[in-house]
């Protein structure tokens, strides 16, 4: 599965990930692709930045980085956002992204 259109590298240990967020969902989860973005649902409402914070927390959990390593890089008030994820092994990141997109129990457990 080619996931290279979902992100770009940003330095030696970081990527900028394109994300399409559906706020106020029943539960938070990575649910697939939305064009050239990772589609996620978050339970938080889009009020006061809560959905952005929930999305950042979900991305940190999904990609195994600390919460401080995930920052909103663009699209604060849009469903289409960019998040910068730091502290990554850039060779391993595409495999983690593929696993997050794979159907099955591992993708559904969040």
N, C-alpha and C positions, 0 to 999 in steps of 0.2 A: 504494500500500500504506500503510495507516495504522499507524504505529508509536508513536503518542503514548501508548499504554497501557504501553509498556515502560520509560518513564522520566518523571522530573519535573525541572523546572529547580530549581537551587539557587544563586541568586545570578546575577551578570551573565555569568559565563563557565563555569558548571558545571552538571552534571546528576547525578542519582542514578539509576543504571541498575539495573533488576531483572534478576537473572541466576539461571538454574538451571544448576548445575554437575554434570557427570558426571566424577568423578575416576577415575584409573587406566585411562584410555582408551588406545587404541593410539597416538593422536597428538592434539595440541592443535588445536582448530578451533572456529569458530563454526558451529553446525549447524542453526540455525533458531529457532523459537519453542517455548516450553513454557508454554501459557496466556498470561499477561501478563508473561512473562519471556523474556529472550534465553537460548537454550540453548547452552551451550558444553561441549566435552569437553576435558579436560586430561590429559596423560600422567602427571602427577605423582600419587602416592598421597596420600590424605587423612591424612597423618601429619605432625605438627609444623608444620602450617600450609603445607606445601609446595604443596598443591593451590590454596590461596588465593593464594599468591605467583605460581603459574603462571597462574592466571586473571587476576590483575592485569596481568601481563606481556602476555598475549594481548590484553586489552582496550586496553592502551596502544598496542600495535602496530596493532590493528584500527582504532582511532580517531585515530591519528597524534598522540598526546600523549606527553610524557615519563613515565617510570615513576614519578617523584615526584608526578605529577598524578593518579595513580590510588590511591585508598585504600578499604579495606574499611569500609563504613559500617554493616553489620549482617549477621548470620547466619554468624558465624565457624565454627560447628560444624554448620551446616545445609547442605543442597544448595541451598536457596533463599537467595540473598544479595543485598545491595545494595552497589554500588560507587559511590563519588563520583568523577567524572571532571572535572577542572578544566582550565583553559587552552583552552577550546573556543569556537568560533564557534557560537553557539546557532542561527543560521539554517542553517548547514551540517550540524549534527549529525544531524537527521532523514534527510538524504540519505545520509550515511555509514552510518547504521544500516540504511537500506533496502538499500544496496549490500552490507553485511555479510550480510544475510539473503537476498540474491538467489542463486539457484542458478547454477552455472557455474564456470569456471576461477578467477575472482577470489576467490570465496568459498572455494574448495577449496585455495588455495595455501598456507595457513598450516600 
